[in-house]
Amino acid sequence: MMKAIVLCDSVSPDKTRLTTLRVTMPRFILAEFNTHRVFSRNAGSSRAISVKRRLAAISENPVFPVEWGLEQKGMSASEVLDKDGADMAERIWRAAAQSAAWSASQLAELGVHKQVVNRLLEPFSWVDVIVTSTEWKNFFRLRIASDAQPEIHEVALLMRDAVMDSIPTSVPWGGWHLPTITDDDRGTITEFEDLLYVAAGRLARVSYASVSRSWESDRDLARQLVKSGHWSPFEHVATARQGRADRCRNFGRDWDQLRAMLE
């Protein structure tokens, strides 16, 4: 099921808004989504999530196309199959998902690594994506357009509605945008640097689809990511900096990414 949830929404004193969402989408549109370079993002990884979990998810809730468009010239369909055709298309797609699942299970039993096996399951899989940006207008313009692929069109609508319904928190100069950090965390975690690492560690867990055991484990995961040079989860954590009139990497003015600071 497609969905979009705002995790953190902040606005600087000069009114530059920074928003982080968690989005669930069909994996087969992830490549299109990733063409938007103003986004910082992390997504569930086919190299990290077990074949067993992937197979269970496809068995319970496989991805189906939003609509069955009729073939024509160009990148989008202006007409769709009639009901009988759509029913047949759904049966064929379901059979393909079952066949891919069977093939994947056979390869897994043979001992083939999940980074290979899971590729067979991607067309039928959902993926969770963490995305942070100061700029959404062009994405919404392109992906809510009538000629956008129906699946990314629906995802973009959900994201737009989530952003429009959210009320950003005013962050002072020197304040922080900290997705996943709660008021309880602020009362429990005494070292501010640990809060930064906990946020990044929790955001990184989307790659593994794993659940946090403790804030200490999240902090330690982030520290390990720094050592190994995996910087992307640190892009979602940012501070409002007065005088930042130019861009900080893919963010607009006023915001410094933690990644840039650490690197």
LOMI-843238 format. One record per residue: residue number from 0; residue in three letters; x, y, z of N, C-alpha, C in turn. Coordinates in nm, 3 decimals. Atoms other than C-alpha are relative to their C-alpha. Layout:
BEGIN
ATOM i aa n.u n.v n.w ca.u ca.v ca.w c.u c.v c.w
ATOM NUM ALA X Y Z X Y Z X Y Z
...
//
This chain:
BEGIN
ATOM i aa n.u n.v n.w ca.u ca.v ca.w c.u c.v c.w
ATOM 0 MET 0.084 -0.120 0.000 0.000 0.000 0.000 0.087 0.125 0.000
ATOM 1 MET -0.077 -0.124 0.005 0.138 0.339 -0.098 -0.039 0.092 0.115
ATOM 2 LYS 0.028 -0.098 -0.105 0.170 0.596 0.179 0.116 0.096 0.014
ATOM 3 ALA -0.102 -0.101 -0.025 0.362 0.908 0.278 -0.028 0.063 0.134
ATOM 4 ILE 0.014 -0.051 -0.136 0.422 1.020 0.635 0.113 0.100 0.026
ATOM 5 VAL -0.101 -0.099 -0.036 0.603 1.336 0.749 0.067 -0.042 0.132
ATOM 6 LEU -0.076 0.035 -0.120 0.877 1.245 0.999 0.049 0.123 0.075
ATOM 7 CYS -0.051 -0.123 -0.063 1.010 1.594 1.062 -0.018 0.115 -0.099
ATOM 8 ASP 0.030 -0.114 0.086 0.919 1.937 0.929 0.048 0.126 0.072
ATOM 9 SER -0.064 -0.114 -0.066 1.129 2.245 1.009 0.005 0.119 -0.093
ATOM 10 VAL -0.014 -0.121 0.080 1.147 2.603 0.894 0.099 0.094 0.070
ATOM 11 SER -0.102 -0.089 -0.053 1.440 2.841 0.939 -0.058 0.138 0.028
ATOM 12 PRO 0.048 -0.137 -0.023 1.406 3.202 1.063 -0.024 0.078 -0.129
ATOM 13 ASP 0.021 -0.066 0.129 1.432 3.311 0.697 -0.099 -0.075 -0.089
ATOM 14 LYS 0.114 0.066 0.064 1.144 3.077 0.606 0.037 -0.104 -0.106
ATOM 15 THR -0.032 0.113 0.086 1.334 2.804 0.423 -0.042 -0.128 0.071
ATOM 16 ARG 0.060 0.118 -0.062 1.142 2.485 0.493 0.074 -0.127 -0.040
ATOM 17 LEU -0.068 0.129 0.021 1.310 2.145 0.529 -0.090 -0.110 0.054
ATOM 18 THR 0.097 0.102 -0.037 1.089 1.835 0.535 0.055 -0.139 -0.030
ATOM 19 THR -0.037 0.141 0.016 1.158 1.464 0.583 -0.125 -0.086 0.002
ATOM 20 LEU 0.113 0.091 0.007 0.907 1.199 0.478 0.049 -0.144 -0.007
ATOM 21 ARG -0.018 0.143 0.025 0.886 0.822 0.491 -0.108 -0.040 -0.099
ATOM 22 VAL 0.090 0.030 0.110 0.729 0.699 0.168 0.009 -0.147 -0.036
ATOM 23 THR 0.006 0.138 0.048 0.617 0.350 0.068 -0.050 0.002 -0.143
ATOM 24 MET 0.033 -0.004 0.142 0.611 0.295 -0.308 0.037 -0.133 -0.067
ATOM 25 PRO -0.046 0.117 0.075 0.641 0.019 -0.570 0.148 0.016 -0.034
ATOM 26 ARG -0.144 -0.012 0.024 1.008 -0.058 -0.610 0.030 0.031 -0.147
ATOM 27 PHE -0.033 -0.019 0.141 0.981 -0.047 -0.989 -0.004 0.147 -0.043
ATOM 28 ILE -0.009 -0.143 0.035 0.942 0.335 -0.979 0.113 0.070 0.075
ATOM 29 LEU -0.106 -0.063 -0.080 1.238 0.392 -0.747 0.104 0.069 -0.087
ATOM 30 ALA -0.098 -0.063 0.089 1.472 0.464 -1.038 -0.048 0.136 -0.048
ATOM 31 GLU 0.056 -0.131 0.039 1.239 0.742 -1.157 0.008 0.099 0.115
ATOM 32 PHE -0.002 -0.086 -0.118 1.214 0.881 -0.807 0.142 0.052 0.026
ATOM 33 ASN -0.138 -0.036 -0.030 1.593 0.884 -0.772 0.062 0.097 -0.100
ATOM 34 THR -0.055 -0.098 0.093 1.639 1.111 -1.073 -0.008 0.142 0.054
ATOM 35 HIS 0.017 -0.135 -0.057 1.539 1.408 -0.855 0.115 0.028 0.097
ATOM 36 ARG -0.126 -0.015 -0.074 1.878 1.526 -0.733 -0.009 0.098 0.116
ATOM 37 VAL 0.014 -0.088 -0.116 1.745 1.785 -0.489 -0.042 -0.079 0.124
ATOM 38 PHE 0.042 0.084 -0.112 1.635 1.493 -0.269 0.120 -0.068 0.065
ATOM 39 SER -0.084 0.096 -0.074 1.839 1.325 0.003 -0.088 -0.119 0.030
ATOM 40 ARG 0.087 0.117 -0.012 1.715 0.969 0.028 0.078 -0.124 0.043
ATOM 41 ASN -0.045 0.135 -0.033 1.768 0.625 0.173 -0.117 -0.094 -0.021
ATOM 42 ALA 0.108 0.092 0.034 1.571 0.319 0.072 0.035 -0.142 0.043
ATOM 43 GLY -0.020 0.141 -0.030 1.521 -0.045 0.162 0.087 -0.065 -0.105
ATOM 44 SER -0.102 0.055 0.089 1.805 -0.245 0.012 -0.024 -0.147 -0.032
ATOM 45 SER 0.009 0.140 0.041 1.777 -0.565 -0.191 0.123 -0.079 0.042
ATOM 46 ARG -0.123 0.067 -0.044 2.130 -0.642 -0.072 -0.001 -0.029 0.149
ATOM 47 ALA -0.002 0.009 -0.146 2.040 -0.616 0.297 -0.118 -0.076 0.058
ATOM 48 ILE 0.122 0.062 -0.054 1.684 -0.747 0.343 -0.005 -0.146 -0.043
ATOM 49 SER -0.008 0.144 0.028 1.656 -1.126 0.363 -0.101 -0.043 -0.105
ATOM 50 VAL 0.091 0.058 0.099 1.500 -1.333 0.087 -0.129 -0.047 0.068
ATOM 51 LYS 0.118 0.049 -0.072 1.266 -1.487 0.345 -0.100 0.112 0.024
ATOM 52 ARG 0.090 -0.114 -0.026 1.124 -1.145 0.436 -0.061 0.052 -0.129
ATOM 53 ARG 0.052 -0.044 0.129 1.091 -1.045 0.073 -0.110 -0.094 -0.050
ATOM 54 LEU 0.098 0.099 0.047 0.907 -1.367 -0.011 -0.130 0.012 0.080
ATOM 55 ALA 0.120 -0.013 -0.084 0.670 -1.324 0.283 -0.080 0.124 -0.040
ATOM 56 ALA 0.068 -0.123 0.037 0.591 -0.967 0.180 -0.073 -0.015 -0.134
ATOM 57 ILE 0.063 0.018 0.130 0.518 -1.067 -0.180 -0.118 -0.095 0.011
ATOM 58 SER 0.112 0.093 -0.021 0.299 -1.354 -0.063 -0.120 0.072 0.059
ATOM 59 GLU 0.109 -0.070 -0.069 0.096 -1.122 0.160 -0.054 0.118 -0.078
ATOM 60 ASN 0.042 -0.127 0.059 0.089 -0.804 -0.046 0.090 0.035 -0.119
ATOM 61 PRO -0.083 -0.032 0.115 0.248 -0.807 -0.393 -0.040 0.134 -0.062
ATOM 62 VAL 0.029 -0.124 0.072 0.271 -0.486 -0.595 -0.070 -0.032 -0.132
ATOM 63 PHE 0.066 0.004 0.130 0.031 -0.448 -0.885 0.002 0.140 -0.061
ATOM 64 PRO 0.013 -0.131 0.062 0.025 -0.167 -1.141 -0.131 0.068 0.039
ATOM 65 VAL 0.120 -0.076 -0.033 -0.224 0.110 -1.066 -0.106 -0.018 -0.107
ATOM 66 GLU 0.094 0.020 0.110 -0.381 0.064 -1.407 0.069 -0.077 -0.111
ATOM 67 TRP -0.053 0.078 0.111 -0.339 -0.148 -1.719 -0.019 0.080 -0.128
ATOM 68 GLY 0.009 -0.086 0.117 -0.269 0.102 -1.996 0.017 -0.078 -0.130
ATOM 69 LEU -0.013 0.059 0.133 -0.308 0.012 -2.364 0.128 0.050 -0.066
ATOM 70 GLU -0.123 -0.036 0.071 0.013 0.008 -2.569 -0.029 0.102 -0.110
ATOM 71 GLN 0.007 -0.101 0.105 0.065 0.312 -2.793 0.136 0.066 -0.011
ATOM 72 LYS -0.124 -0.074 0.011 0.344 0.538 -2.911 0.015 0.094 0.120
ATOM 73 GLY -0.024 -0.093 -0.110 0.508 0.749 -2.644 0.022 -0.071 0.133
ATOM 74 MET -0.036 0.053 -0.131 0.589 0.705 -2.275 -0.119 -0.026 0.091
ATOM 75 SER 0.116 0.019 -0.088 0.236 0.703 -2.134 -0.120 -0.047 -0.082
ATOM 76 ALA 0.120 0.053 0.064 -0.097 0.537 -2.211 -0.118 0.095 0.024
ATOM 77 SER 0.116 -0.087 -0.014 -0.407 0.745 -2.278 -0.129 -0.080 0.019
ATOM 78 GLU 0.115 0.087 -0.020 -0.645 0.448 -2.265 0.042 -0.122 0.080
ATOM 79 VAL -0.030 0.119 -0.080 -0.671 0.140 -2.045 -0.080 -0.120 -0.053
ATOM 80 LEU 0.072 0.122 0.037 -0.779 -0.221 -2.094 -0.141 0.002 0.056
ATOM 81 ASP 0.134 0.015 -0.055 -1.146 -0.302 -2.051 0.004 -0.097 0.117
ATOM 82 LYS 0.002 0.079 -0.122 -1.255 -0.500 -1.745 0.052 -0.142 -0.024
ATOM 83 ASP -0.046 0.136 0.027 -1.200 -0.842 -1.902 0.150 -0.002 -0.024
ATOM 84 GLY -0.144 -0.007 0.025 -0.857 -0.741 -2.028 0.078 0.028 0.127
ATOM 85 ALA -0.068 -0.032 -0.125 -0.764 -0.590 -1.692 0.004 -0.120 0.094
ATOM 86 ASP 0.004 0.120 -0.083 -0.872 -0.907 -1.509 0.105 -0.101 -0.048
ATOM 87 MET -0.100 0.092 0.055 -0.657 -1.118 -1.743 0.142 0.050 0.029
ATOM 88 ALA -0.132 -0.057 -0.027 -0.361 -0.881 -1.703 0.040 -0.022 0.145
ATOM 89 GLU -0.029 0.020 -0.142 -0.389 -0.906 -1.324 0.036 -0.145 0.028
ATOM 90 ARG -0.031 0.142 -0.021 -0.390 -1.286 -1.340 0.140 -0.032 -0.052
ATOM 91 ILE -0.133 0.024 0.057 -0.083 -1.286 -1.564 0.108 0.059 0.091
ATOM 92 TRP -0.097 -0.065 -0.089 0.098 -1.040 -1.335 0.017 -0.080 0.130
ATOM 93 ARG -0.006 0.080 -0.122 0.009 -1.248 -1.028 0.079 -0.129 -0.023
ATOM 94 ALA -0.073 0.122 0.033 0.139 -1.562 -1.200 0.150 0.029 -0.013
ATOM 95 ALA -0.141 -0.039 0.011 0.464 -1.378 -1.280 0.062 0.019 0.139
ATOM 96 ALA -0.050 -0.017 -0.137 0.500 -1.282 -0.913 0.022 -0.135 0.068
ATOM 97 GLN -0.013 0.133 -0.059 0.443 -1.641 -0.805 0.119 -0.075 -0.061
ATOM 98 SER -0.114 0.064 0.066 0.694 -1.766 -1.063 0.132 0.057 0.049
ATOM 99 ALA -0.122 -0.063 -0.051 0.955 -1.512 -0.950 0.029 -0.045 0.142
ATOM 100 ALA -0.017 0.044 -0.138 0.896 -1.611 -0.588 0.052 -0.144 0.005
ATOM 101 TRP -0.047 0.139 0.002 0.940 -1.981 -0.671 0.147 -0.006 -0.042
ATOM 102 SER -0.138 -0.001 0.048 1.260 -1.912 -0.866 0.095 0.054 0.107
ATOM 103 ALA -0.083 -0.059 -0.106 1.394 -1.694 -0.585 0.022 -0.099 0.113
ATOM 104 SER -0.013 0.098 -0.109 1.324 -1.963 -0.326 0.095 -0.113 -0.039
ATOM 105 GLN -0.091 0.105 0.047 1.508 -2.221 -0.539 0.145 0.047 0.003
ATOM 106 LEU -0.135 -0.054 -0.004 1.811 -1.997 -0.576 0.049 0.014 0.144
ATOM 107 ALA -0.037 -0.014 -0.141 1.807 -1.926 -0.202 0.039 -0.136 0.059
ATOM 108 GLU -0.033 0.135 -0.050 1.801 -2.300 -0.126 0.133 -0.047 -0.055
ATOM 109 LEU -0.128 0.037 0.061 2.095 -2.338 -0.361 0.117 0.071 0.068
ATOM 110 GLY -0.103 -0.073 -0.072 2.283 -2.090 -0.145 0.043 0.130 -0.065
ATOM 111 VAL -0.034 -0.125 0.067 2.285 -1.788 -0.376 -0.030 0.118 0.093
ATOM 112 HIS 0.013 -0.114 -0.090 2.331 -1.458 -0.190 -0.123 0.084 -0.032
ATOM 113 LYS 0.120 -0.082 0.016 2.030 -1.233 -0.133 0.018 0.118 -0.093
ATOM 114 GLN -0.020 -0.114 0.089 2.191 -0.948 -0.328 -0.027 -0.035 -0.146
ATOM 115 VAL 0.037 0.047 0.133 2.129 -1.160 -0.639 -0.145 -0.045 -0.003
ATOM 116 VAL 0.133 0.061 0.000 1.814 -1.349 -0.546 -0.110 0.106 0.005
ATOM 117 ASN 0.105 -0.101 -0.018 1.616 -1.042 -0.440 -0.028 0.082 -0.126
ATOM 118 ARG 0.025 -0.075 0.123 1.657 -0.885 -0.784 -0.118 -0.058 -0.078
ATOM 119 LEU 0.114 0.061 0.067 1.403 -1.132 -0.918 -0.133 0.050 0.056
ATOM 120 LEU 0.123 -0.036 -0.069 1.148 -1.003 -0.667 -0.033 0.149 -0.008
ATOM 121 GLU 0.017 -0.145 -0.004 1.189 -0.629 -0.722 -0.125 0.051 -0.072
ATOM 122 PRO 0.120 -0.054 0.066 0.906 -0.578 -0.977 -0.129 -0.016 0.081
ATOM 123 PHE 0.121 0.032 -0.076 0.659 -0.715 -0.722 0.010 0.047 0.146
ATOM 124 SER -0.030 -0.038 -0.138 0.804 -0.554 -0.407 -0.029 0.146 0.027
ATOM 125 TRP 0.009 -0.136 -0.051 0.727 -0.243 -0.204 0.136 0.040 0.055
ATOM 126 VAL -0.123 -0.049 -0.061 1.012 -0.024 -0.083 -0.033 0.122 0.085
ATOM 127 ASP 0.012 -0.118 -0.086 1.028 0.224 0.205 0.118 0.093 -0.029
ATOM 128 VAL -0.101 -0.100 0.035 1.215 0.544 0.126 -0.009 0.115 0.100
ATOM 129 ILE -0.010 -0.123 -0.077 1.331 0.823 0.357 0.047 0.109 -0.097
ATOM 130 VAL -0.037 -0.108 0.092 1.342 1.149 0.160 -0.009 0.134 0.073
ATOM 131 THR -0.007 -0.131 -0.063 1.444 1.498 0.276 0.035 0.104 -0.106
ATOM 132 SER -0.028 -0.104 0.098 1.439 1.820 0.077 -0.053 0.136 0.047
ATOM 133 THR 0.055 -0.135 -0.014 1.388 2.195 0.079 -0.082 0.037 -0.123
ATOM 134 GLU 0.062 -0.035 0.127 1.248 2.184 -0.275 -0.086 -0.115 -0.053
ATOM 135 TRP 0.095 0.102 0.045 0.939 1.992 -0.390 -0.075 0.042 -0.125
ATOM 136 LYS 0.088 -0.053 0.103 0.777 2.215 -0.652 0.019 -0.070 -0.134
ATOM 137 ASN -0.023 0.060 0.131 0.943 2.067 -0.961 -0.039 -0.148 0.000
ATOM 138 PHE 0.040 0.140 -0.010 0.893 1.710 -0.841 -0.152 -0.014 -0.013
ATOM 139 PHE 0.146 0.008 0.007 0.522 1.769 -0.786 -0.050 0.040 -0.139
ATOM 140 ARG 0.044 -0.043 0.134 0.490 1.951 -1.120 0.017 -0.113 -0.102
ATOM 141 LEU -0.027 0.105 0.098 0.647 1.664 -1.314 -0.077 -0.128 0.030
ATOM 142 ARG 0.051 0.133 -0.033 0.511 1.366 -1.125 -0.151 -0.003 0.026
ATOM 143 ILE 0.146 -0.004 -0.010 0.153 1.484 -1.075 -0.062 0.034 -0.135
ATOM 144 ALA 0.048 -0.029 0.135 0.127 1.570 -1.444 -0.078 -0.119 -0.056
ATOM 145 SER 0.088 0.104 0.055 -0.126 1.375 -1.650 0.077 -0.109 -0.074
ATOM 146 ASP -0.077 0.100 0.075 0.149 1.198 -1.849 0.103 -0.073 0.086
ATOM 147 ALA -0.091 0.072 -0.089 0.342 1.075 -1.542 -0.044 -0.146 0.012
ATOM 148 GLN 0.038 0.140 -0.023 0.355 0.702 -1.476 -0.099 -0.005 0.116
ATOM 149 PRO 0.107 -0.003 -0.101 0.038 0.623 -1.273 0.048 -0.026 0.142
ATOM 150 GLU -0.046 0.033 -0.135 0.230 0.475 -0.979 0.073 0.117 0.066
ATOM 151 ILE -0.071 -0.113 -0.060 0.463 0.771 -0.927 -0.093 0.121 0.013
ATOM 152 HIS 0.104 -0.103 -0.012 0.167 1.004 -0.990 -0.072 -0.014 0.134
ATOM 153 GLU 0.072 0.021 -0.126 -0.015 0.846 -0.695 0.090 0.027 0.120
ATOM 154 VAL -0.096 -0.026 -0.108 0.297 0.855 -0.475 0.019 0.151 0.019
ATOM 155 ALA -0.022 -0.145 -0.008 0.354 1.223 -0.558 -0.121 0.071 0.062
ATOM 156 LEU 0.119 -0.058 -0.061 -0.006 1.308 -0.468 -0.001 -0.020 0.151
ATOM 157 LEU -0.004 0.029 -0.143 0.032 1.137 -0.131 0.106 0.086 0.070
ATOM 158 MET -0.106 -0.082 -0.058 0.359 1.321 -0.067 -0.042 0.146 0.008
ATOM 159 ARG 0.045 -0.139 0.000 0.212 1.656 -0.167 -0.102 0.026 0.110
ATOM 160 ASP 0.103 -0.017 -0.103 -0.088 1.607 0.061 0.062 -0.003 0.139
ATOM 161 ALA -0.066 0.009 -0.131 0.138 1.504 0.351 0.073 0.130 0.032
ATOM 162 VAL -0.074 -0.125 -0.022 0.355 1.815 0.307 -0.097 0.115 0.024
ATOM 163 MET 0.096 -0.110 -0.016 0.054 2.046 0.269 -0.073 -0.006 0.134
ATOM 164 ASP 0.072 0.015 -0.127 -0.114 1.904 0.580 0.089 0.021 0.122
ATOM 165 SER -0.094 -0.012 -0.111 0.200 1.934 0.793 0.025 0.147 0.034
ATOM 166 ILE -0.036 -0.135 -0.047 0.276 2.242 1.002 0.145 -0.004 0.047
ATOM 167 PRO -0.141 0.007 -0.037 0.652 2.302 1.018 0.029 0.065 0.135
ATOM 168 THR -0.046 -0.056 -0.127 0.828 2.371 1.347 0.106 0.106 -0.027
ATOM 169 SER -0.099 -0.106 0.015 1.020 2.698 1.365 0.129 -0.039 0.072
ATOM 170 VAL -0.130 0.036 -0.055 1.389 2.629 1.422 0.088 0.124 0.001
ATOM 171 PRO -0.085 -0.119 -0.005 1.620 2.909 1.542 0.134 -0.026 -0.068
ATOM 172 TRP -0.136 0.017 0.052 1.963 2.974 1.395 0.079 -0.083 0.100
ATOM 173 GLY -0.073 0.091 -0.086 2.181 2.697 1.529 -0.083 -0.117 0.049
ATOM 174 GLY 0.086 0.113 -0.035 1.881 2.471 1.588 0.010 -0.111 -0.104
ATOM 175 TRP -0.020 0.119 0.082 1.850 2.128 1.432 -0.130 -0.061 -0.050
ATOM 176 HIS 0.104 0.084 0.061 1.624 1.927 1.203 0.041 -0.144 0.031
ATOM 177 LEU -0.040 0.131 -0.052 1.626 1.584 1.371 -0.112 -0.103 -0.021
ATOM 178 PRO 0.102 0.103 0.024 1.400 1.322 1.208 0.018 -0.119 0.094
ATOM 179 THR 0.010 0.118 -0.089 1.299 1.031 1.441 0.029 0.031 0.146
ATOM 180 ILE -0.031 -0.034 -0.139 1.409 1.216 1.757 -0.127 0.052 0.069
ATOM 181 THR 0.121 -0.035 -0.074 1.129 1.244 2.013 0.034 0.085 0.122
ATOM 182 ASP -0.021 -0.074 -0.125 1.080 1.455 2.324 0.058 -0.091 0.107
ATOM 183 ASP -0.057 0.095 -0.096 1.153 1.143 2.530 0.150 -0.018 -0.024
ATOM 184 ASP -0.143 0.012 0.031 1.487 1.107 2.348 0.076 0.120 0.055
ATOM 185 ARG -0.068 -0.122 -0.046 1.575 1.466 2.431 0.016 0.001 0.153
ATOM 186 GLY -0.010 0.007 -0.145 1.505 1.397 2.797 0.091 -0.111 0.049
ATOM 187 THR -0.078 0.118 -0.040 1.695 1.066 2.802 0.146 0.009 -0.042
ATOM 188 ILE -0.136 -0.002 0.058 1.999 1.126 2.581 0.065 0.133 0.037
ATOM 189 THR -0.057 -0.122 -0.058 2.220 1.376 2.760 0.103 0.067 -0.090
ATOM 190 GLU -0.101 -0.058 0.088 2.495 1.423 2.500 -0.064 0.035 -0.134
ATOM 191 PHE 0.067 -0.042 0.122 2.375 1.628 2.204 0.057 -0.071 -0.123
ATOM 192 GLU -0.059 0.073 0.113 2.620 1.459 1.967 -0.064 -0.137 -0.016
ATOM 193 ASP 0.068 0.130 0.009 2.453 1.129 2.054 -0.136 0.012 -0.068
ATOM 194 LEU 0.129 -0.022 0.067 2.117 1.273 1.944 0.018 0.003 -0.152
ATOM 195 LEU -0.026 -0.008 0.143 2.264 1.351 1.602 0.025 -0.139 -0.058
ATOM 196 TYR -0.034 0.134 0.048 2.403 1.000 1.566 -0.119 -0.095 0.011
ATOM 197 VAL 0.120 0.085 -0.014 2.085 0.835 1.694 -0.095 0.024 -0.117
ATOM 198 ALA 0.088 -0.032 0.113 1.880 1.017 1.430 0.050 -0.064 -0.128
ATOM 199 ALA -0.056 0.057 0.123 2.114 0.911 1.151 -0.006 -0.153 0.002
ATOM 200 GLY 0.006 0.146 -0.010 2.129 0.553 1.279 -0.139 -0.055 -0.025
ATOM 201 ARG 0.139 0.044 0.021 1.752 0.520 1.289 -0.040 0.013 -0.146
ATOM 202 LEU 0.034 -0.020 0.141 1.719 0.662 0.940 0.069 -0.104 -0.088
ATOM 203 ALA -0.072 0.101 0.079 1.980 0.417 0.812 -0.068 -0.135 0.004
ATOM 204 ARG 0.063 0.132 -0.014 1.771 0.124 0.934 -0.102 -0.029 -0.109
ATOM 205 VAL 0.091 0.026 0.110 1.533 0.171 0.640 0.065 -0.093 -0.102
ATOM 206 SER -0.070 0.085 0.096 1.801 0.000 0.429 -0.014 -0.148 0.035
ATOM 207 TYR 0.005 0.139 -0.046 1.777 -0.316 0.640 -0.141 -0.044 0.038
ATOM 208 ALA 0.135 0.026 -0.051 1.408 -0.290 0.735 0.008 -0.059 0.140
ATOM 209 SER -0.020 0.050 -0.135 1.530 -0.349 1.088 -0.060 0.096 0.102
ATOM 210 VAL 0.061 -0.078 -0.106 1.384 -0.226 1.416 0.106 0.035 0.105
ATOM 211 SER -0.094 -0.045 -0.101 1.576 -0.024 1.671 -0.018 -0.078 0.130
ATOM 212 ARG 0.004 0.069 -0.129 1.665 -0.216 1.989 0.016 0.098 0.115
ATOM 213 SER -0.025 -0.102 -0.103 1.785 0.086 2.185 0.064 0.120 -0.069
ATOM 214 TRP -0.064 -0.115 0.061 1.908 0.436 2.124 0.150 -0.019 -0.010
ATOM 215 GLU -0.144 0.027 0.006 2.259 0.314 2.200 0.037 -0.078 -0.126
ATOM 216 SER -0.029 0.078 0.121 2.239 0.062 1.916 -0.011 0.087 -0.125
ATOM 217 ASP 0.012 -0.092 0.113 2.124 0.337 1.680 0.124 0.089 -0.010
ATOM 218 ARG -0.121 -0.083 -0.002 2.413 0.560 1.786 0.121 -0.079 -0.050
ATOM 219 ASP -0.115 0.081 0.039 2.663 0.276 1.743 -0.005 -0.035 -0.148
ATOM 220 LEU 0.012 0.025 0.144 2.525 0.194 1.398 0.050 0.121 -0.079
ATOM 221 ALA -0.044 -0.121 0.069 2.578 0.556 1.292 0.151 0.016 0.007
ATOM 222 ARG -0.146 -0.010 -0.012 2.934 0.552 1.425 0.069 -0.096 -0.095
ATOM 223 GLN -0.057 0.096 0.092 3.004 0.240 1.223 -0.013 0.047 -0.144
ATOM 224 LEU 0.019 -0.053 0.135 2.861 0.405 0.912 0.105 0.107 -0.031
ATOM 225 VAL -0.103 -0.101 0.019 3.102 0.696 0.961 0.133 -0.067 -0.032
ATOM 226 LYS -0.128 0.070 0.021 3.397 0.457 0.985 0.009 -0.062 -0.138
ATOM 227 SER -0.001 0.069 0.129 3.294 0.275 0.668 -0.028 0.093 -0.118
ATOM 228 GLY 0.021 -0.097 0.107 3.217 0.593 0.473 -0.138 -0.002 -0.063
ATOM 229 HIS 0.137 -0.002 0.050 2.842 0.539 0.432 -0.069 0.125 0.056
ATOM 230 TRP 0.038 -0.131 -0.050 2.734 0.901 0.458 -0.146 0.038 -0.022
ATOM 231 SER 0.131 -0.050 0.041 2.386 0.921 0.306 -0.100 0.020 0.114
ATOM 232 PRO 0.097 -0.027 -0.107 2.184 0.882 0.632 0.024 0.131 0.074
ATOM 233 PHE -0.032 -0.124 -0.070 2.361 1.190 0.768 -0.046 0.124 -0.078
ATOM 234 GLU 0.051 -0.113 0.077 2.214 1.408 0.491 -0.134 0.050 0.053
ATOM 235 HIS 0.134 -0.037 -0.046 1.869 1.410 0.657 0.003 0.084 0.128
ATOM 236 VAL -0.017 -0.077 -0.124 2.001 1.571 0.976 0.070 0.131 -0.037
ATOM 237 ALA -0.054 -0.128 0.046 2.069 1.944 0.935 -0.020 0.107 0.106
ATOM 238 THR 0.010 -0.113 -0.091 2.123 2.267 1.124 -0.027 0.129 -0.078
ATOM 239 ALA 0.030 -0.129 0.062 1.987 2.614 1.043 0.117 0.095 0.026
ATOM 240 ARG -0.118 -0.085 -0.016 2.284 2.839 0.976 -0.025 0.138 -0.059
ATOM 241 GLN 0.019 -0.138 0.045 2.250 3.216 0.955 0.113 0.039 -0.095
ATOM 242 GLY -0.100 -0.040 0.098 2.428 3.359 0.654 0.024 -0.102 -0.108
ATOM 243 ARG -0.012 0.101 0.105 2.399 3.039 0.449 -0.090 0.043 -0.116
ATOM 244 ALA 0.078 -0.055 0.110 2.287 3.219 0.132 0.005 -0.089 -0.124
ATOM 245 ASP -0.011 0.090 0.113 2.403 2.951 -0.111 -0.051 -0.138 0.039
ATOM 246 ARG 0.047 0.135 -0.027 2.319 2.581 -0.133 0.101 -0.075 0.086
ATOM 247 CYS -0.087 0.099 -0.065 2.456 2.316 0.102 -0.029 -0.132 -0.070
ATOM 248 ARG 0.022 0.118 0.083 2.487 2.036 -0.152 -0.139 0.007 -0.064
ATOM 249 ASN 0.129 -0.001 0.068 2.132 1.948 -0.257 -0.109 0.078 0.075
ATOM 250 PHE 0.097 -0.081 -0.074 1.958 2.163 0.008 0.010 0.146 -0.043
ATOM 251 GLY 0.000 -0.143 0.026 1.855 2.522 -0.044 0.069 0.076 0.112
ATOM 252 ARG -0.071 -0.085 -0.096 1.985 2.814 0.159 -0.052 -0.024 0.143
ATOM 253 ASP 0.031 0.001 -0.143 1.981 2.830 0.541 0.030 -0.132 0.071
ATOM 254 TRP -0.015 0.130 -0.067 2.049 2.459 0.605 0.134 -0.065 -0.033
ATOM 255 ASP -0.125 0.076 0.015 2.380 2.275 0.661 -0.025 -0.147 0.033
ATOM 256 GLN 0.014 0.143 -0.025 2.374 1.897 0.628 0.106 -0.049 0.099
ATOM 257 LEU -0.097 0.063 -0.089 2.537 1.696 0.904 0.106 -0.073 -0.080
ATOM 258 ARG -0.098 0.071 0.083 2.703 1.492 0.631 0.114 0.092 -0.042
ATOM 259 ALA -0.101 -0.094 0.043 2.884 1.799 0.498 0.092 0.040 0.115
ATOM 260 MET -0.077 -0.040 -0.115 2.997 1.889 0.847 0.098 -0.111 0.042
ATOM 261 LEU -0.084 0.112 -0.042 3.133 1.542 0.925 0.107 -0.032 -0.102
ATOM 262 GLU -0.099 0.029 0.102 3.305 1.487 0.592 0.109 0.107 -0.004
//
